[in-house]
């Protein structure tokens, strides 16, 4: 069954650029405002304890710019609080997002690259899901395409899964996405049969997104950041250069 797919823009990469230079610019919140004004349905952030991109202080400012759009906060629910990072649960308590996406990534990971193993003892995860849901947000679990026992996510109390689409994107770039698409589709079908909604994210771009949605019509939401901001550098670059030249020309008159 095809559902309406909503776009949540992940603004982490704007924070990476800001942090590389220090200071306040570019401002991730201004990027959020522009994305929302352009029609996206929500904003995604993934604050990590080491604060290498979006920071807790950014997240706490986001509710002021959402104007009714959804906030999705991603993170590792097991990562302890530390200086500058109050912990995922505390961030959720303070911001009251529409959705929290639980991701099993470690501090040293460059980016999220795997989902939860739903076959082992998940009792601690179930307890955490319950604590997050006490803040009236839906809970999504990050899972690999083809994960076994995906229905267990519903038994743990989750509302959705987010399918990790990195392997699909890599296969698409190689020109052989059929196997990974089939894995995504099978996982989505199992999730829907268990009463779960389905999200997707990681390395999605303008070249591969339509192929994914054709194969997996049950996707309710995609969160896209890295490719979206990479593409915007090219699509917006000419206009920006012209505006700078006009400023220079005006100064010389």
C-alpha positions in Angstrom: 0.0 0.0 0.0 1.4 3.4 -1.0 1.4 6.1 1.7 2.2 9.8 1.5 6.0 10.1 2.1 7.1 13.1 4.1 10.5 14.8 4.0 12.5 15.5 7.1 15.7 17.5 6.4 18.7 16.6 8.5 20.6 19.8 9.3 23.7 18.1 10.9 26.0 19.0 7.9 25.4 22.7 8.4 26.7 22.3 11.9 29.7 20.4 10.6 30.6 23.3 8.4 30.1 25.8 11.3 32.2 23.8 13.7 35.1 23.4 11.2 35.7 27.2 11.4 34.3 28.0 14.9 31.9 30.8 15.6 28.2 30.9 14.8 28.0 30.6 11.0 26.6 29.0 9.0 23.7 28.7 11.4 21.9 25.3 11.4 18.7 26.9 12.6 18.7 29.3 9.6 19.0 26.3 7.4 16.1 24.7 9.2 14.0 27.9 8.6 14.8 27.9 4.9 14.1 24.2 4.5 10.7 24.6 6.3 9.8 27.7 4.2 10.6 25.6 1.1 8.0 23.1 2.1 9.7 20.2 3.9 7.7 18.5 6.6 10.1 18.3 9.4 13.7 18.7 10.7 16.0 15.9 11.8 19.0 16.3 14.1 21.4 13.7 15.4 23.3 15.1 18.3 26.3 13.0 19.4 28.0 13.1 22.7 31.3 14.3 21.2 29.5 17.3 19.7 31.3 17.0 16.4 28.3 18.4 14.5 24.9 19.4 15.8 25.1 20.3 19.5 22.7 20.0 22.4 22.4 23.8 22.5 21.3 23.8 18.9 18.7 21.2 19.6 17.3 23.1 22.5 16.7 26.2 20.2 14.9 24.2 17.5 11.4 24.2 18.9 11.3 28.0 18.4 11.7 27.7 14.6 9.6 24.7 13.8 6.3 26.5 13.4 4.2 23.4 13.8 6.5 21.1 11.8 7.9 17.9 13.3 11.2 17.5 15.0 12.9 14.2 14.8 15.8 13.6 17.2 18.1 10.7 16.5 20.6 9.2 18.9 22.0 6.3 20.9 19.7 5.9 24.0 22.5 4.1 25.8 25.1 6.9 25.5 25.6 8.5 28.9 25.4 12.2 29.6 28.6 14.2 29.6 29.8 17.8 29.6 27.8 19.6 26.9 25.6 16.6 26.2 22.7 15.9 28.7 21.8 12.6 27.1 19.2 11.7 24.6 16.3 11.2 27.0 17.0 14.6 28.6 17.0 16.3 25.2 13.7 14.7 24.4 12.3 15.8 27.7 13.3 19.4 27.1 12.2 19.7 23.4 9.2 17.3 23.2 9.9 16.2 19.6 7.3 14.5 17.5 9.7 11.5 17.0 12.8 10.1 18.5 14.8 7.7 16.4 17.0 5.3 18.4 20.3 4.4 16.7 22.9 2.0 18.1 26.0 4.0 17.1 29.1 4.4 19.1 31.2 7.6 19.7 33.8 6.6 17.2 31.6 6.1 14.2 31.9 8.6 11.4 28.2 8.0 10.7 25.5 5.5 11.5 26.2 2.3 9.7 24.1 -0.4 11.2 20.8 -1.0 13.0 19.7 -2.7 16.1 20.0 -6.5 16.5 16.5 -7.6 17.4 17.3 -11.2 18.1 19.1 -10.9 21.5 18.0 -9.6 24.9 16.3 -6.3 24.3 14.8 -5.9 27.7 16.9 -2.8 28.4 15.9 -1.3 25.1 12.2 -1.9 25.8 12.6 -0.1 29.1 14.1 2.9 27.4 11.4 3.0 24.7 8.8 3.2 27.4 10.6 6.1 29.0 10.8 8.0 25.8 7.1 7.4 25.1 6.3 8.9 28.4 7.2 12.2 26.7 4.4 11.8 24.1 6.7 11.2 21.1 6.6 8.3 18.8 9.7 6.0 18.8 11.4 4.7 15.7 14.1 2.0 15.8 17.0 2.1 13.2 17.3 -1.3 11.6 19.1 -2.9 8.7 17.3 -4.0 5.6 16.7 -7.7 5.9 16.9 -7.7 9.7 15.4 -10.8 11.3 12.4 -10.6 13.6 11.5 -7.0 12.7 8.1 -7.6 14.2 9.9 -7.6 17.6 10.2 -3.8 17.3 6.5 -3.6 17.9 6.7 -5.9 20.8 9.3 -3.7 22.4 6.9 -0.8 22.1 8.3 1.1 19.1 5.9 2.8 16.7 8.1 2.7 13.6 11.3 1.4 12.1 13.8 3.4 10.1 15.4 1.3 7.4 19.1 1.9 7.0 19.4 2.6 3.3 23.2 3.0 3.0 23.8 -0.4 1.4 20.9 0.3 -1.1 22.4 3.6 -2.0 25.9 2.1 -2.6 24.4 -0.7 -4.7 22.4 1.9 -6.7 25.5 3.8 -7.4 27.1 0.6 -8.7 24.1 -0.1 -10.9 22.9 -3.2 -9.2 20.3 -2.2 -6.6 17.9 -5.1 -7.0 19.0 -7.2 -4.1 19.1 -4.3 -1.7 15.8 -3.0 -2.9 14.3 -6.4 -2.3 15.6 -6.5 1.2 14.2 -3.0 2.0 10.8 -4.0 0.6 10.7 -7.3 2.5 11.6 -5.5 5.8 8.9 -2.9 5.2 6.3 -5.5 4.5 7.1 -7.4 7.7 7.0 -4.1 9.7 3.6 -3.0 8.3 2.2 -6.5 9.0 3.3 -6.0 12.6 1.6 -2.7 12.9 4.7 -0.6 12.5 5.1 2.5 10.2 8.2 2.7 8.1 10.8 5.4 7.7 14.0 5.3 5.7 17.3 7.2 5.6 21.0 7.3 4.9 22.7 8.3 1.6 19.4 8.9 -0.2 19.7 11.5 -3.0 17.9 12.8 -6.1 19.2 9.9 -8.1 18.1 7.0 -6.0 15.1 8.2 -4.0 12.4 7.6 -6.6 13.7 4.0 -7.1 13.4 3.3 -3.4 9.9 4.7 -3.2 8.8 2.7 -6.2 10.0 -0.5 -4.6 8.9 0.4 -1.0 5.6 2.3 -1.3 5.0 2.0 2.5 7.7 4.5 3.5 6.1 7.3 5.6 9.1 9.5 6.0 12.6 9.9 4.6 15.3 11.9 6.4 17.9 13.3 4.1 20.8 15.6 5.0 24.3 14.8 3.6 23.3 14.5 -0.1 20.7 17.3 0.1 23.2 19.8 1.4 25.8 18.6 -1.0 23.5 19.0 -3.9 22.5 22.5 -2.7 26.1 23.6 -2.9 25.9 23.1 -6.7 22.4 24.1 -7.4 22.7 27.3 -5.4 26.3 28.2 -6.1 25.8 30.1 -9.3 23.2 32.4 -7.8 25.3 33.1 -4.8 28.3 34.0 -6.9 26.2 36.4 -9.0 25.0 38.1 -5.9 28.5 38.6 -4.6 29.5 40.0 -8.0 26.6 42.4 -7.8 27.7 43.6 -4.4 31.2 44.2 -5.7 29.9 46.0 -8.8 27.7 48.3 -6.6 30.7 49.1 -4.4 32.6 50.3 -7.4 30.0 52.7 -8.6 
